[in-house]
Amino acid sequence: MSRVNIENGRLIITMQGARSVFALKSEISVPLSNVTAVTTGFKWKDALRLLDKVVGTDAIGFYYGGQFWQEGRRVFYDLKKREDALVISLKDGDFDTLVIGVDNPDESLAMIEQATN
């Protein structure tokens, strides 16, 4: 799972353990001003519309980690099939969307919404 933190006006996503190897990233840091939306309730079937892996791991049906092109957007995944996901839409950065598995997506959502308002 990923860990979500906010420090000095930045949203910091840290991939835990071996997941940083599979996703080929240990951390993503973006300015909070680049966050345009945050949602929960991601459905695994939405991940099945992956068009092209750029770098990372795509253990189809089990785990997606790394950068993918999906419907013309740059999407970073760190998500196992049965995890609860947080979906973060971004502007002006390396990714258009982050889809990450987190322990408590509602808590992470509230933290990000509070920091961006």
C-alpha positions, 0 to 999 in steps of 0.5 A, spaced: 500 500 500 501 507 499 502 512 504 499 519 503 502 525 507 502 532 506 508 536 507 510 544 506 504 545 501 506 538 497 502 531 496 507 526 498 505 519 496 510 513 498 510 506 495 511 501 501 516 495 501 517 491 495 511 495 491 517 501 490 520 496 486 514 493 482 512 500 481 519 503 479 518 509 484 518 510 491 515 516 492 511 521 488 511 529 490 506 534 487 504 541 489 497 541 492 495 546 487 496 541 482 491 537 485 484 538 481 480 532 484 480 526 489 475 520 489 474 513 492 470 508 490 475 506 484 473 499 481 478 494 479 474 493 472 476 500 470 484 498 471 482 493 465 482 498 460 489 499 460 492 501 453 499 501 454 504 500 460 510 505 459 514 502 465 512 498 471 509 491 472 502 489 470 500 482 473 493 482 470 488 481 474 492 482 481 497 488 481 498 494 477 504 498 478 508 504 474 506 508 469 501 507 464 497 510 458 490 509 459 485 513 454 490 518 452 492 520 459 498 518 463 496 514 469 500 512 475 498 505 478 500 502 485 494 498 486 492 490 488 486 487 486 482 487 493 485 494 495 481 500 496 483 505 492 484 513 492 484 516 485 487 523 485 487 527 478 492 532 477 494 538 472 501 540 470 505 534 472 508 528 470 502 524 471 494 526 469 492 521 475 494 517 480 491 510 482 493 508 489 491 503 494 491 506 501 489 503 508 483 508 509 481 512 502 476 516 506 481 518 511 486 520 505 481 523 501 479 528 507 486 530 509 487 532 502 481 535 501 482 539 507 489 541 505 486 544 498 481 548 501 
